[in-house]
Amino acid sequence: MTVLPAIREDIVLRTEDGLELVGELALPASGEVRATLITLHPLPTHGGFMDSHVFRKAAWRLPHLADVAVIRFNTRGTTSPRGTSDGQFEEGVGEAADARAAVDFAVARGLPNRWLVGWSFGTEVALMHGSDLDVEGAILLSPPLHRAKDADLERWAATGKPVTALVPEHDDFLQPDEARERFAPLTQLELVPVEDAKHLWVGEAYVRIVLDAIVERVAPDRAPLPTAVASDVVQ
């Protein structure tokens, strides 16, 4: 639960269909941004929101430890302590505009080396709508492949952009062997099975695996992350 130094700003994203989405931007206090994570949270109808624990801890740690900026936001109709975003849940369809708004915000703010990072439902939004956005690639945590279709994977494949999927050994929806088959159309996919992990990545050991894997791909010279920090920087 450690919160490390960063410049944290409450933000509002405005979508092309007129909605306001509440969120937060966490920037490195150093002023140097080596990469930018645009996070897409798990299913809001099952408790997913911008504060889902892996993304919250990414925002608490990565700006300081890796000079990585983190954008978190509530997709349409989603509530968190930050507030409630306009609109209502649209099964990943209307959420296309939410993803575009987040990427457009990052571009407008001049944030470099932008990556989509989806978790569970967020991976569906990334896969269905992210291939043509102004990002370097995507990192998928616990992809269920419930909504994304082969055509979506093929569009990503055509871009040549890197896509990494971290697939828990004991995932509730899609485990590594089936994932290899289902993801076949996304020819450049790097599939990373994670031993003993489950869909929700509960436990510090698994959070560390996820954050190390993300940083290794977006800011490799900052990986692996340190396991300790000086006591005077802990907030």
PLY file of the C-alpha trace (Angstrom):
ply
format ascii 1.0
element vertex 235
property float x
property float y
property float z
element edge 234
property int vertex1
property int vertex2
end_header
0.00 0.00 0.00
3.05 2.28 -0.24
2.50 5.53 -2.13
5.65 6.93 -3.71
6.20 10.53 -4.88
4.55 11.68 -8.10
2.70 14.65 -9.52
-0.93 13.55 -9.31
-3.67 15.43 -11.12
-7.41 14.81 -11.25
-8.42 14.86 -14.90
-11.61 14.80 -16.98
-11.64 13.11 -20.38
-14.21 14.30 -22.92
-15.48 11.78 -25.44
-16.59 12.36 -29.01
-20.17 11.55 -27.97
-20.21 14.26 -25.30
-19.46 12.37 -22.09
-17.12 13.40 -19.29
-15.02 10.62 -17.78
-13.27 11.14 -14.44
-9.69 10.02 -13.96
-6.19 10.70 -12.69
-2.83 11.37 -14.28
0.23 10.40 -12.25
3.48 11.90 -13.58
7.10 11.35 -12.52
8.19 14.08 -10.12
11.52 14.03 -11.94
9.87 15.63 -14.96
11.17 12.86 -17.22
8.54 10.59 -18.78
10.00 7.47 -20.34
6.65 5.86 -21.15
2.93 6.41 -20.65
0.42 3.77 -19.58
-3.20 4.30 -20.61
-5.04 1.83 -18.42
-8.38 0.16 -19.20
-9.94 -1.35 -16.10
-11.82 -4.63 -15.49
-15.56 -5.13 -15.94
-17.45 -2.34 -14.13
-20.53 -4.50 -13.63
-18.36 -6.85 -11.54
-16.46 -4.32 -9.48
-13.87 -3.05 -11.96
-12.92 0.63 -11.90
-9.92 2.94 -12.14
-8.83 1.94 -8.61
-8.66 -1.79 -9.34
-5.63 -2.78 -7.34
-3.00 -3.47 -10.03
-3.65 -0.12 -11.70
-3.81 1.74 -8.41
-0.44 0.30 -7.41
0.99 1.08 -10.84
0.03 4.73 -10.33
1.47 4.70 -6.81
4.80 3.18 -7.80
5.78 3.48 -11.44
6.14 7.27 -11.77
8.82 7.21 -9.07
10.44 3.84 -9.73
10.48 3.89 -13.54
9.65 7.45 -14.72
6.45 6.04 -16.21
3.28 8.14 -16.37
0.00 6.40 -15.56
-3.44 7.46 -16.76
-6.35 5.83 -14.95
-10.00 6.65 -15.59
-13.51 5.30 -15.12
-15.10 4.19 -18.36
-18.65 5.37 -19.06
-21.07 4.80 -16.21
-18.36 3.60 -13.80
-18.01 4.86 -10.22
-14.99 5.04 -7.93
-13.92 7.31 -5.06
-12.77 9.77 -7.75
-16.36 10.07 -8.95
-18.75 8.70 -11.57
-18.20 9.00 -15.29
-21.10 10.06 -17.48
-23.07 7.54 -19.48
-23.73 3.89 -18.91
-21.95 0.58 -19.50
-22.12 -0.38 -23.19
-20.60 -3.89 -23.30
-17.34 -2.62 -24.78
-18.95 -0.95 -27.81
-19.42 2.65 -26.68
-16.23 2.29 -24.67
-14.37 2.70 -27.97
-14.89 6.44 -27.56
-13.57 6.25 -23.99
-10.32 4.66 -25.14
-9.94 7.25 -27.90
-10.53 10.07 -25.45
-7.82 8.76 -23.15
-5.29 8.40 -25.95
-6.20 11.82 -27.36
-5.65 13.31 -23.90
-2.19 11.72 -23.68
-1.29 13.01 -27.14
-2.54 16.52 -26.34
-0.47 16.56 -23.16
2.64 15.52 -25.08
3.05 12.27 -23.14
5.44 10.00 -25.06
5.76 6.26 -25.72
2.08 5.55 -25.13
0.86 2.01 -24.37
-2.59 0.61 -23.76
-2.69 -1.62 -20.69
-5.95 -3.53 -20.37
-7.05 -5.86 -17.61
-9.84 -8.39 -18.15
-12.70 -6.38 -19.74
-10.12 -3.68 -20.43
-8.28 -6.10 -22.73
-11.46 -6.45 -24.79
-11.67 -2.68 -25.23
-7.99 -2.58 -26.19
-8.29 -5.44 -28.67
-11.54 -4.29 -30.27
-10.73 -0.60 -30.55
-7.05 0.06 -29.93
-5.26 -1.06 -33.07
-5.75 2.24 -34.90
-5.02 4.49 -31.92
-1.81 6.49 -31.54
-0.05 4.03 -29.26
3.10 1.92 -29.47
1.36 -1.31 -28.56
-0.68 -3.06 -25.90
-0.21 -5.13 -22.77
-3.07 -7.43 -21.81
-3.63 -8.74 -18.28
-5.93 -11.78 -17.94
-7.56 -11.48 -21.39
-10.86 -13.42 -21.43
-11.54 -13.06 -25.18
-15.29 -12.95 -24.54
-16.00 -9.98 -26.81
-12.93 -9.57 -29.04
-13.14 -11.57 -32.26
-10.63 -12.93 -34.75
-11.15 -9.85 -36.92
-10.02 -7.63 -34.04
-6.91 -9.73 -33.56
-6.21 -9.61 -37.28
-6.41 -5.80 -37.28
-3.81 -5.70 -34.52
-1.67 -8.21 -36.42
-1.76 -5.97 -39.50
-0.31 -3.05 -37.55
2.79 -4.99 -36.50
2.59 -3.25 -33.12
3.81 -5.35 -30.18
1.17 -6.98 -28.01
1.95 -8.91 -24.84
-0.60 -11.02 -22.93
0.04 -12.08 -19.35
-2.14 -15.15 -18.86
-2.55 -16.65 -15.37
-2.09 -20.40 -15.07
-5.36 -20.68 -13.13
-7.37 -17.97 -14.88
-11.14 -18.32 -14.56
-11.79 -17.58 -18.23
-8.78 -18.27 -20.46
-5.73 -20.29 -19.48
-2.41 -20.40 -21.35
-2.94 -23.45 -23.58
-6.31 -22.27 -24.86
-4.99 -18.72 -25.13
-2.27 -19.85 -27.55
-4.95 -21.27 -29.83
-7.42 -18.41 -29.51
-4.78 -15.74 -30.10
-3.40 -17.42 -33.24
-4.60 -14.60 -35.59
-2.52 -12.07 -33.63
0.71 -13.33 -35.07
3.12 -11.04 -33.21
1.61 -11.75 -29.79
4.02 -12.47 -26.95
2.11 -14.77 -24.61
3.51 -14.96 -21.08
2.04 -17.73 -18.89
2.26 -16.84 -15.20
2.61 -19.84 -12.94
0.14 -20.17 -10.04
-1.49 -16.81 -10.84
-5.26 -16.22 -10.99
-7.43 -13.78 -12.91
-7.37 -11.02 -10.29
-3.61 -11.05 -9.57
-4.24 -11.00 -5.82
-1.10 -10.83 -3.67
2.01 -8.70 -3.76
4.04 -11.39 -5.55
1.70 -11.27 -8.54
1.42 -7.50 -8.58
5.21 -7.37 -8.72
5.28 -9.84 -11.62
2.78 -7.72 -13.55
4.49 -4.38 -12.91
7.93 -5.79 -13.73
6.58 -7.24 -16.97
4.99 -3.94 -17.95
8.12 -1.91 -17.26
10.31 -4.45 -19.05
8.32 -3.75 -22.21
7.72 -0.01 -22.02
10.90 1.19 -20.28
13.27 -1.80 -20.34
16.24 0.07 -18.89
14.21 0.53 -15.69
13.43 -3.16 -15.22
13.35 -5.01 -12.95
11.88 -2.61 -10.43
13.71 -2.12 -7.14
12.27 -3.98 -4.17
13.06 -1.26 -1.62
13.14 2.54 -1.46
14.53 5.01 1.01
12.18 5.63 3.93
12.15 9.38 3.36
10.34 9.06 0.00
7.40 7.04 1.32
4.25 9.13 1.48
0 1
1 2
2 3
3 4
4 5
5 6
6 7
7 8
8 9
9 10
10 11
11 12
12 13
13 14
14 15
15 16
16 17
17 18
18 19
19 20
20 21
21 22
22 23
23 24
24 25
25 26
26 27
27 28
28 29
29 30
30 31
31 32
32 33
33 34
34 35
35 36
36 37
37 38
38 39
39 40
40 41
41 42
42 43
43 44
44 45
45 46
46 47
47 48
48 49
49 50
50 51
51 52
52 53
53 54
54 55
55 56
56 57
57 58
58 59
59 60
60 61
61 62
62 63
63 64
64 65
65 66
66 67
67 68
68 69
69 70
70 71
71 72
72 73
73 74
74 75
75 76
76 77
77 78
78 79
79 80
80 81
81 82
82 83
83 84
84 85
85 86
86 87
87 88
88 89
89 90
90 91
91 92
92 93
93 94
94 95
95 96
96 97
97 98
98 99
99 100
100 101
101 102
102 103
103 104
104 105
105 106
106 107
107 108
108 109
109 110
110 111
111 112
112 113
113 114
114 115
115 116
116 117
117 118
118 119
119 120
120 121
121 122
122 123
123 124
124 125
125 126
126 127
127 128
128 129
129 130
130 131
131 132
132 133
133 134
134 135
135 136
136 137
137 138
138 139
139 140
140 141
141 142
142 143
143 144
144 145
145 146
146 147
147 148
148 149
149 150
150 151
151 152
152 153
153 154
154 155
155 156
156 157
157 158
158 159
159 160
160 161
161 162
162 163
163 164
164 165
165 166
166 167
167 168
168 169
169 170
170 171
171 172
172 173
173 174
174 175
175 176
176 177
177 178
178 179
179 180
180 181
181 182
182 183
183 184
184 185
185 186
186 187
187 188
188 189
189 190
190 191
191 192
192 193
193 194
194 195
195 196
196 197
197 198
198 199
199 200
200 201
201 202
202 203
203 204
204 205
205 206
206 207
207 208
208 209
209 210
210 211
211 212
212 213
213 214
214 215
215 216
216 217
217 218
218 219
219 220
220 221
221 222
222 223
223 224
224 225
225 226
226 227
227 228
228 229
229 230
230 231
231 232
232 233
233 234
